[in-house]
Amino acid sequence: MIVCVPVDASGAVDPRWGRAGRVAIATVEDGEIREWNEVDVGWDALHDEGSEAAHHARVARFLRQHGVEVVVAHHMGAGMTKMLATMGVALEDGAEGDARAAVVSARRAHSGE
């Protein structure tokens, strides 16, 4: 399963999903992270450039390009939540603390492990 989580410099879940500067794309298999790649997305700087719809489209393109199945986040607005649902991307919100631990926890929630 491919999971995306916003991360800060310390490796914790960044509470700002739509304004995250950096996210991690994790491949999780058998309850373990097999691959972890951090990407500077710059959504913090890009968020206010253009319309809300343009920003949501930017995020959607990124998620599609990386085959993301689950987003782990602390919080996101209703518009972004609706976009993920429309895309068929599951959301695990309320995440905080260590980003890797949050990803593994979300994987368990979506697989019954």
Stockholm file with secondary structure:
# STOCKHOLM 1.0

chainA/1-113         MIVCVPVDASGAVDPRWGRAGRVAIATVEDGEIREWNEVDVGWDALHDEGSEAAHHARVARFLRQHGVEVVVAHHMGAGMTKMLATMGVALEDGAEGDARAAVVSARRAHSGE
#=GR chainA/1-113 SS CEEEEEBCTTSBBCSCSTTCSEEEEEEEETTEEEEEEEEECCHHHHTTSSCHHHHHHHHHHHHHHTTCCEEECSCCCHHHHHHHHHHTCEEECSCCSBHHHHHHHHHHHHHTC
#=GC SS_cons         CEEEEEBCTTSBBCSCSTTCSEEEEEEEETTEEEEEEEEECCHHHHTTSSCHHHHHHHHHHHHHHTTCCEEECSCCCHHHHHHHHHHTCEEECSCCSBHHHHHHHHHHHHHTC
//
